[in-house]
Amino acid sequence: MKTFSAFDRQKNLLKLGNSETELDILVIGGGITGAGVARDAAMRGMKVGLIEANDFAYGTSSRSSKLIHGGIRYLENLEFKLVFEALTERQKLFEMAPHLVHPLRFTLPLYEGGRVGMFKMGLGMWLYDALSLFQAPELHERLDVKETLQRIPYLRSEKLLGSFVYSDAYMDDDRLVHETLRSANQHGAIIANYTRATGAKYQDGRITSVDCEDLFSKRKITIHAKHVVTSVGPWTDEVGQKLQDKWKQILRPTKGVHLTFNKEKISLPSAVVMAAESRIVFAIPRHEMVVVGTTDTDFQGSPDSVSTSPDDVNYLLNVIDTYFPGSKIKSEDIVASYVGVRPLVHDGSATEGKTSREHTIFTLDRSLTFVAGGKYTTYRLMAEQVMNEVLQYFPFAEKTKFHRCFTESPLNPLVTCDTRQLEPYLLDELAQTTQLSHIERQWLVERHGLEAKEILVRFGKDRGYWEYESLHSLENTMCTKLVDFYARRVPLFLGFKSHGLEYLPKISQLFQEYLGWGDEQKKAEEQALRDYIRKELAWQTINAI
C-alpha cells in the first residue's frame, strides 16, 4: 500500500498549491464525513483534494461515544428512517472494517417509575430488530429481575422490573477516520492536515479556488477546484462565514463529556444503557477500558474552547452511583476524560435532547456544498449522498462517468471478514517470531489484522509494542506530533492511568529520528503532550480546590 506520512504531506501541499492543478473536488475537513467524501470521490475516479486545519479526527470524530448503533432512543422521537439507515450502515461497517467495528451486547434495565415500561420497551425492541431486517449479530432478549442480576450482579436491584438485551457495536472512532483516509489516499486523493482554509475566490458567481495556509511553514497556498465540499462539523458556521458573505448560522452545537475507567474497576459483561433524566448514558466495555458517557448540553463558543467541568464529571459519577451503588466509584478512579461538540442542525426543538440527529446537505453558488449534522454510523451513506448532490452541478458527461459509488468495499484489503479467519494462525506465528507478550500480540492482530505481519516485516521483529504503533502511525496516518499519537492513534491517554508517559522517552526518540526533529523540538513536543494532558484533566484541579 502507498505510504501516508508527514513526508507525503509536504509533497501533497506542493501538488495542491500548483497553479496548474485543478481538482474536481476539494474537501475541507478531515473528520469522518470529510474522509468519507474524499474516499467516495476518489474511488469514482475524480481528482480529489482534502485539507484539515488540525489533526485528522481532531474534533467530534475522536470524541464520540465510540458506538456504531441504530440509536434505539430515536424510536421514541419516531425517527424510524434515521434508525433504519443507521442499522443498515451498521451491517455494512461490520463488513468494511471488522478490525474497527465490533459487535457488542447492550443491557437496558428498566425500573418502576421510568418513562418506558417493559411492554412498551418490548415493542421497541421488536421494532429495532425489524428495522435491522433481523440481521443483528443476535436478536434481543427479555430478562426478568433474577436473570438481569445474574448477568450484572452490581446493578441496583431496588424497583428493578427486568431488562432487555440487544445488539449494537463499538468502534475505534479516530482509527476509522485514518483508515478511511488511507483508502482515499490509495485511490489518489491528495490529502494534507494542518492546512487551514482562510477564504475563497469567485468567478461568474462560482467558487474557483480556496486560499489556505500551511500551519507549519506559514506558507500561503491557493487550491483550484471545480467544486468545494465543507464537512467541518461544529466549525460549519465559522467556515461558512469565511467562504460566504451572507452566511446564516445553521447549527445547534451540544457538548458531550465522557469518562474512562479501568475495566477492573467497572467489570461489565455487556454495555449498560442508563436513563438519566431525558438523556441516555452508556457504560461501554472496550478492549482496554470502560467508557461512560455522555452529557448532552447546549454549547456556545468556539469548539476549540470546549472543556470538561467538575459539574460534568459529578453528573456522570452520580449516574454511575445510581445504577451501580455498590461500586463506590469516585473521581480518583477516573483514568481520563474527553469532551467534544456535536454539530447538530438547529431544527427548532425545545431541548437539545429532542434535536434530530439527521444531517443536512445543501449547495450554494452551484459550487459550494455543505454537509452538517448526522450520525457517525451513517458517515458512508452521508458521503454518498454528498457526492450525488455535488454531481448535479457537473456536466452531463462527468455525471455519467462518476455516477457509481464503490465505498461498500473494505477499507483495508488486509482486514476483511474473510481474512479475520486467519488471525488465529497469525497469532501462533507471531508467538514464534517476536518478543511481544501474549496480550501485545493480541492487540497488534486485533487492531491491524493481517497487516500486523507486514508491520513486523517493515519495522523489524525485535521492537516493543508501542514502537510498532508509533512507526505505523508515522508512516501510514500522517502523524506529525506526539500529542496526535497519544490522543488519536492509540489509547495511551484514555486507557492508562499513567497516560503512557512511561513510554514517552522511546516513543519521542522514534518520532525524532523519523521526522528529523532537533533536541529542542523534541522537548517542545514532549511538553506539548504534558500540557494537553493537564488541559484535558483540568477539572481535577478545580475539584481539589
N, C-alpha and C positions, 0 to 999 in steps of 0.2 A: 504493500500500500504506500501511497505518497506520504511523505512527511508533512507535518502541520505544526511547525515550530516557530520560535521567535525569528529565526533566520528567514523563514518563508514570509513572515510578516513584513520584513523590510523589502523583499522582492515584490510582494503584493502591493505595497504602497507605491512603489515605482510604477507598477503596471496601472494601478488605479489613477495615478496622477498624470499619466502620459496623455498629452493633448490629442493624440491620435486614437486613443482608446474611447470607444463609445459603448457603454453597456446597454443591454436590453433592459435590465432592471438593476437598480441599486437599492439594497435593503438597508435601512437604518435601524439598528437594534439587534444585539446578539444574545437575546434571551431565547426561550424555546420557540416562540412563534416566529421570530425572525430567522432562526436556524431552520425551522420547518419550511418557511417560504423559500429560503436560499436553496435548500436541498431539492424542493419540488421543481423550482425553475431550472436549476442546473441539470436535473435528470430529464427534463423536457428538451434539453439541448440549447437553452438560452445562454447568453453571455451575462453572467451574474456577478455582482459585487456585493459585499456586506461589510459594514463598518459598525463598530461598537465603541461607545465613549469610555467605557471602563473595561473590566474583565468580562469575558463571556459568562452569562448566567449570574452577573453581579447582583441584579435586583431580585424581583419576585421569583425568578426561576430557580434560585438556590435557597429560597426562604419560604418554601411552601410547606404544607403538611406532609409532603412526600408520599402522597396517595395517588394511585390511579383508580378511580372509582366512578360509579354512575351518579352518586350523590343521593342516597336514599332520602335525605331530608328534603330534597327538592320536590319529592312527590307531594309533600304537604302543601307546597305552593302550586301544585298542579302543572309543574313544568315537565310534562311527560316527554315532549320532543327532546329536551335537553338531556334527560336521563337516558332515553333510548340511544341518542347519538353517542353519549359517553360510554355506555355499556358496549356498544358496537366497536368503538375505538379501543376500549379496554382489551377486547379479544384480539384485535389486530396488533396491539402493542405486545401482548404475550408472545406473538409470533415474530414480530420485528426485532425485539430486544429482550430475549429471555434472560440475559445476564443483568438487566437493569430493572425489569418489571417482574415482581414475584407474587404469586398468589398468596393470599392471607385470609384467614377466617376472622370475622368480626363478631363479637358478642354484644348484644344490645339488651341490657337488663331493664325491666320495667317495674315501677313502684306504684303503690297506691297514691292517688292524688296527682299522678303525672298527666301530661297533656294527652297522651295516647294510651289506650288500654290494650290488653292482649288481643282482643278480637280485631280491632281496627288495625293494629300493627301486623297481625297475621295476614290480613288482606293486602296490606302494603308489601309484605314480603313476597306473596304470590305474584303481585304485580311487578315487583323488582325482577324476579326470576323470569317472568314472561317477557318483560322488556329486553332482557338479555337473550331472548329466544331460547331460553333454557340451556345456554352454552357456558354458564358459570362453571368454574372448576368443581364446585359442589353446590347443590341446591340448599335452600335454607332448612334449618331445624328449629323446632319449638321445644324448649326445655322448661320443666317445672322448677319449683324452688330448689328441691333437693338436687336435681341434675345440674342446675346452674351453679350451686355452691360446691358441688363435686368438681366441676370444671375450674372454677375460680374461687378457691376457699377464702380468700381475703376480702371478697366482695361484701358490702353491707347487706346483712340479711333482714334487717328491720323493714317491714312493709313490702318486702320483695314479692312480686307476683309471679315471676319467672323471667324467661329471656328468649330472644331469638338469636340464632347464629347464622350468618350469611357470608358470602364470599365477595371479596374485592381484591385489591392488590396494593403493595407498597413499592416504591421505586427509589432510585438514586437520581434525584431531580437534576442536579448540576451535571452529572455524568451523561444523562440523556441529552442534554444540550451539546456537550462536547462530542458525543458520538454522532449526533445529527450533523454537526458542523464538519466533522471529519469526513462523513459521507458526501456532504456538499462539496468539500474541497476535492475529494476523489473524483467528482464528476465535473470539475473545472471551475467551481466558484472561486472568486478572488476575495479573500477574507482578511480583515485586519482588526485587532482590538486596539483600545486606547487611541481611537481616532474619532474626534468629535465633529459632528455636523454643526456649522455655525451660521449658515444662510443658504440661499438659493438664488439662481438666476433664471429669468423667464424670457421667452421669445414668442411673440404671437400668442400670448396667453397660456403658453405651456411651459412647464419646468424643463430646462435643458441641462442644468448642472447643479451640483451641490458643492458649496465651499466647506472645506474641512480643515482640521488642524491635527497633526500628529502630536499627541500629548507628550511623547518622549523627546522628540527633537525640536518641538515647537514650530516645525515647518508647516507652511500653509500649502494645501493642495486643492485642486479643483477636479471633481469627478464628473464626467459627462455621461448622461444616461437618458434613454428614451422615456423611462418611467421610474418613479421613486415610490417605494413602499416603506412606510414608517410603522414599526412594530416595537415601540419603546415602553410598553406597559404603563406604569404610573407616571412616566415622563411625557405622556402623549400630549397633554395640554402645553407643556413647556416647549417641546419641539415644534408643535403646531404653530405656536406664536413666532418661532424663528423662521418658519417656512411660508407662513401665510399671514398677510397683514390683517385680514378680517376674521381671524380665528375666534371661534366661540367655544368655551370650555365644555367638555362632554363627560368628564369623569366624576365619580363619587368615590374617592380613594378610601380604603379602610385599612386599619393597622392590625396585623396578626402576629402574636408573640407565641413562641414555642419554647419549652424547656426540655433538656435531655438528662437522662439518668442512666446509671449503670444497670444492666439487666438483673444483676444480683439484688439490687435494692427494690425494684418493682418486677417481680417474677410473674410473667403472664404467658399462658399457653396460646392466647389469641389477642388480637386487638380488642379494646373495650370502648364502646360508644357511650359517652356520658352526657346526659342532657343537663345543661346549665342555663337556667332562665330561658331565653329564646334562642340560645346558641347550642351548638354541639361541640363537645371537646373529645378528642380521641386520645387514647393511650395506645401507642403503636410499638410493639416489639420489632426490632430490626436486627440486622447482622450483629451489630456491636453496641447497641444502645436501645433505650426506650424513649420515644418522642412523645411529649404530652402537649397538646395544643388544639385549638388555637383561640386566641381572643379575636374579637371582631368589632372594632370601634371606628367611628369616623375619624379621618385624619386630615389635617390641614398642614400645608407647608411642603417643602421640598422632600422628596423621598430620600434624599441623601442625609437628611437630618433626623430620620426616624430612630427611636431608641426604645429600649425596654425600661419600664419604670417599676419601682417597688410594688405599685398597685397591680400592675400586670402580673407580676410574679405571685403576689399574695392571692390574687383571684384564681390562678391555676392551682396553687397549693391547696386552696380551700375546696376546689372541685375534687382533687385527689383525696383529700381527707374525708369528704362527704361519701365518696364511693368506696374508699379503702381505709376505713377508720383505724384498722389495726396496723397499718403500715407505718404510722408515725413519721411520715416524710416531712423533713424540714428543709429550709433554704440551703443549709450546708450540704445537703445531699445532692443538690443540683450540680451536674457536671458542666453544663453550658446553657446558653440561651441564644436564640436568634430571633430577629424581627424583620418583617417585610411589609410592603404596602401592596394591597390588591388593587388592580386598576379596574374597578367596577364601573360600568357605564351608568350614568345617572338616569334612572327611569321614573323618577318622581315618587318612589316608595317612601313610606313614612320613616322606616328604620333601615339601618344598614343590613340587618339580618334578612329583610324582605327584598332587598335589591337583587335583581336577577343576575345570574352568572352567565347569561347569554352574551355573545360577543356582537360587535357591530363592525361592518366593513363599508367604507364609502370612499368615493373618489372626488377630488376637487381639481378643477382646471384640466380635466381629461388626462392628467399625467401624474397625479399625486394621490396615492391610495393609503388610507389609514385603516389599521385594524386595532381594536381595543376590546378589553374585557375577555370573557370566555374562561374556560376551564383548562387546566394543564392537560387533562386527559384527552381533550379533543384537539390538541395542537395540530396533529397531522391533517385532520379534516379542515380546520380553520385555514391552514396553509393552502390546501387545495381550493378552498372557496375564494381565498385572496387571489390566487392565480386565475381562476375563472373570471373574477372581476377585472383584473388587470388586462386580460386578453381582449376584453370588449373594446379596448382603446387601441388595439394594434390592427394593422392592415389585415384584410381577409386571408391573404396567403399565409401570413405568420400565425394567425389564429388557427388555421388548419394544421400547420406544421407543428405547432407547440401544444395542441389541444389535449394530448394524452398525459395522464398522471401515473407515475410509476412508484409512488412512495410507500406502497404497502410491502415492498421488498425489505429484507433485513437491513438494519443499519450497518452491521458489521458482518461480512460474509464468513468470518471465523467464529461467529457466535449465532447459531441458528438453533431451532428446536431439534434438528437432526444432529448437529454437532454436539449438543449438550449430552447426548447419549454416550459420547466418547470420553467424557470428563473423568469417570472412574479410572479408566486406563491411563489417562494423563496424570492423575494423582499418583498412581503407582509408579509411573515413570519419573515424576519429579522426586519421589521419595528416594530414588536410586541415584539421582544426579545433582541434587542441590543440598545446601546446608540449612535450608529453611526448616522451621519446626512444622509439625503436622498442621497446626492451626493456620500458619502462614501460607503453607501450600494450598490449603482450602481457600483462604482469602484470595490468593492470586488466581486460582482457577474459577472461583465463583464470580469474581469481578471482571475477568478477561477471557474466560472460555479458552478455546484453543489458541488464542493469541498469547496466552501465558507462555507457551513453548517458544514462540517467536521472541518474546521479551527476554527469555533466558538466553537464547542464541544470540540475540542482538547485543545484550549488555553483559554477558558472561555469567557463569553459574556459581560464582563464589561471593555474591553480594548479599546484603541484608534486605529484608522485605521492603522497607521504606526507601532504600536506594533504587530498587526496581521501579517502585511507583514514581519516584522523583524523575528518573530518566525517561520513563514512558511519558510522563506529563510534559516534560520539556520538549520531547521530540514529536508528540502527537496531539497536543491540546493547546499549542501556542501559549504555554505558561511562561510568564516573564518575571513573576515576583514570588517571593516566599509566602506572602500573605495569600496570594491566589492559590498556591498549592495547599496550604493548610486549611483554607476556608472552603475551596470549591473544587478540589481534585480528590482529596482523601478525607476521611472523617477524623483527622487528628484533633482538630479544635473541638468538634462537637462530641466525640465519642470517648475521650480520655480525660480523666480528672486533671492530669498534668498538661493537657492540651498538646502532648507530643513534644514538649520543649526539650526533653532529654535526647531526642533525635536531631535537634536543630544543628549542632556542630557538623555532623556528617552530611545532612541534607544541604545546608548552606554552602558547604565546600563543593558539593556536586554542582549546585547552581552557579557558583563562582567559576568553576572550571568550564562548564558548558557554555555559559553566557559571556565569559571573559570579563567578569567584574574585577575591579581593583579591591584592595582590602577595605578602603573607606566605604565603597558602595556595599560591600558585603555587610559591614557593621550597620550601615543605614537600613538595609533590608531586614536584618535581624531585629533592629529597634522598631521598625515599622510593624513587624509582626507582633511584638510585645505590646505596642501601642494599640493595635487592633484588638487584641485580647482584652486589654484594660477597658477600652471603649465599649465593647460588646457586653462586658460584665460590670459596667459602672454601677448598675443598680445594687450590687453587693456592698459597695462603699456607702451608698446612700442609706441602705438598710441599717448599716452598722452605726451610723451617726445618731 
